[in-house]
Amino acid sequence: MLGLFFATWVVSAQNVTADKPTNSAVQPASEGTYWGAETNGVKAGLYIEKLQGLAGLTNRVPLQCHPLLYNSVTNNGNLAPGMLMLYLPEIESRYRLEFTDEKGNAVKKTTKGKALGKPVPQSSNPATGVKINTGWRAGKCIIVAKEVYGLPEFMLQDYFKINDSGTYHLHFEMSALKPSPNDADKVELIRFPPVDVEVQISLNK
């Protein structure tokens, strides 16, 4: 049975930069919104927010990441022409994150970071796609065309052991599941093109 997805926020496309470059090249480091390339009109992105007053946090990394989804077309909905419903696998299968320093060295992951990037459970027969079985949990989101759909934010320090200030490279991938119009339990696995961002980190002292 599918579980309901927890709190989300939705803003209009005009209030965040939904028109940022949509290629997968490294995008400049700053607070703002960064997007991967579109696939069938839908793209994943990250809003990177600088926070203040975080001296008490473990790694003192004042950056928060908000995963985003955006649908640029109005005729690809599976609920209505302008309404696209997706299932979101549990966070360990939903996201894959890689973080490297300016020399290309991978930053060590925390226990939570090591848990990310697990395969989405699939049927043993690829022709049948992914099967949502009883007890397999997924969240549900409904993306209205031309609006940005925001998912719960995360802190980089929750997933990586960041000990030094400097320029880093963040690689972010998101997976989702699109229900079949003929069988609500059968879904198509979507791996969105990645978001690559250079991130400047100045640790709070």
C-alpha positions in Angstrom: 0.0 0.0 0.0 1.4 3.4 -0.9 2.2 5.8 1.9 1.4 9.5 1.6 4.3 11.8 1.0 5.2 14.1 3.8 5.2 17.9 3.8 6.1 19.7 0.5 6.0 23.3 -0.7 4.9 24.6 -4.1 5.8 28.0 -5.5 5.1 29.6 -8.9 7.8 29.3 -11.5 8.1 33.1 -11.5 9.4 33.1 -7.9 12.3 30.9 -8.5 14.6 30.8 -11.6 13.0 28.0 -13.5 14.6 29.4 -16.6 18.1 28.6 -15.5 20.3 26.7 -18.0 19.0 23.2 -18.4 22.2 21.5 -19.6 24.1 19.2 -17.3 27.4 21.2 -17.3 28.8 22.5 -14.1 26.8 25.6 -13.1 28.3 28.5 -11.1 28.6 28.5 -7.3 26.2 30.8 -5.5 22.9 30.8 -3.7 20.2 30.1 -6.2 18.3 27.5 -8.3 20.1 25.1 -10.6 18.6 22.6 -13.0 19.5 19.4 -14.9 18.3 18.8 -18.4 14.6 18.0 -19.2 13.3 14.5 -19.9 9.8 14.5 -21.5 9.3 18.0 -20.3 10.2 17.4 -16.7 13.5 18.2 -14.9 15.0 18.0 -11.5 16.8 20.8 -9.8 18.3 22.1 -6.5 17.7 25.3 -4.7 20.8 26.0 -2.7 20.2 28.3 0.3 22.8 30.0 2.5 21.9 29.9 6.2 23.0 32.1 9.1 23.6 31.4 12.7 24.7 27.8 12.4 27.8 27.9 14.6 26.4 25.1 16.8 26.0 22.6 14.0 28.4 19.6 13.8 30.3 20.6 10.6 29.3 24.3 10.6 28.3 24.1 6.9 25.8 26.9 6.2 24.2 25.5 3.1 20.8 23.9 2.7 19.6 22.1 -0.4 16.0 22.0 -1.6 15.3 19.3 -4.3 12.9 20.5 -7.0 10.8 19.2 -9.9 9.5 21.2 -12.7 7.1 20.3 -15.6 7.5 22.7 -18.6 4.7 21.3 -20.7 0.9 21.2 -20.3 -0.1 18.0 -22.2 1.9 15.3 -20.5 -0.2 14.8 -17.4 -1.5 11.4 -16.2 -4.2 12.9 -14.0 -5.2 15.8 -16.3 -3.4 17.5 -19.2 -1.6 19.8 -16.9 -1.3 17.6 -13.8 1.5 15.0 -13.7 1.5 12.5 -10.8 4.8 10.8 -9.8 5.6 8.3 -7.1 8.8 9.1 -5.2 10.8 6.1 -3.8 12.2 6.2 -0.3 15.0 8.7 0.1 17.8 6.0 -0.1 16.6 5.2 -3.6 15.4 8.6 -4.6 18.7 10.5 -4.5 22.3 9.9 -5.3 24.9 12.5 -4.2 28.6 12.8 -4.9 30.7 15.5 -3.4 34.3 16.2 -4.4 36.9 18.8 -3.5 38.7 21.1 -5.9 41.4 18.4 -6.5 38.7 15.9 -7.5 39.0 13.9 -4.3 35.7 12.4 -3.0 34.6 13.8 0.4 33.9 11.0 2.9 30.3 10.3 3.4 28.4 10.0 6.7 26.3 6.9 7.5 23.3 8.7 6.0 25.4 9.5 2.9 26.5 5.9 2.4 22.8 4.8 2.4 21.9 6.9 -0.6 22.0 5.6 -4.2 20.3 2.3 -3.6 18.5 0.8 -6.7 14.8 1.3 -6.9 13.1 -2.1 -6.3 12.0 -3.5 -9.7 10.3 -6.6 -11.1 12.6 -9.4 -12.2 11.1 -9.0 -15.7 12.2 -5.7 -17.2 9.3 -5.7 -19.6 6.8 -5.3 -16.8 8.6 -2.3 -15.4 8.6 -1.5 -11.6 5.8 -3.1 -9.6 4.4 -1.4 -6.5 3.7 -4.3 -4.2 1.9 -4.3 -0.8 4.3 -3.0 1.9 6.6 -1.2 -0.6 6.4 2.4 0.4 6.6 5.4 -2.0 5.5 9.0 -1.7 3.1 10.7 -4.1 3.5 14.1 -5.7 1.4 16.0 -8.2 3.2 18.5 -10.3 1.1 21.3 -11.9 2.5 22.4 -15.2 4.6 25.5 -15.1 4.9 25.4 -11.3 7.9 24.3 -9.3 7.4 21.4 -6.9 9.6 21.5 -3.8 10.6 18.5 -1.8 11.9 18.5 1.8 15.3 20.1 2.2 18.5 18.5 3.4 21.8 19.8 4.8 25.1 18.8 3.0 26.7 18.1 6.4 24.1 15.3 7.0 25.6 13.3 4.1 29.2 14.4 3.9 32.0 15.0 6.4 33.1 18.5 5.4 36.0 19.7 7.4 37.6 22.5 5.3 36.5 25.6 3.5 37.0 25.7 -0.3 35.4 25.0 -3.7 33.5 21.7 -4.0 31.6 20.0 -6.8 28.2 18.6 -6.0 26.6 16.0 -8.2 22.9 15.4 -7.6 20.6 12.8 -9.1 17.0 12.1 -8.5 14.8 9.1 -9.4 11.0 8.9 -9.6 8.2 6.6 -10.7 5.5 7.4 -13.3 2.3 5.4 -13.0 1.0 3.6 -16.1 -2.3 5.0 -17.3 -3.6 1.4 -17.6 -2.3 -0.1 -14.3 -1.8 2.1 -11.3 0.4 -0.4 -9.7 2.8 -0.6 -12.6 5.1 2.4 -13.0 7.9 3.6 -15.2 11.3 4.3 -13.6 12.6 7.8 -14.4 16.2 8.8 -13.7 16.4 12.5 -14.2 19.5 14.0 -15.8 21.9 15.1 -13.0 22.5 18.6 -11.6 26.1 19.5 -11.3 27.1 22.6 -9.2 30.3 24.1 -7.9 29.7 25.0 -4.3 31.8 27.5 -2.3 31.9 26.6 1.4 33.2 28.9 4.1 32.9 27.1 7.5 31.6 29.0 10.4 34.2 29.4 13.1 
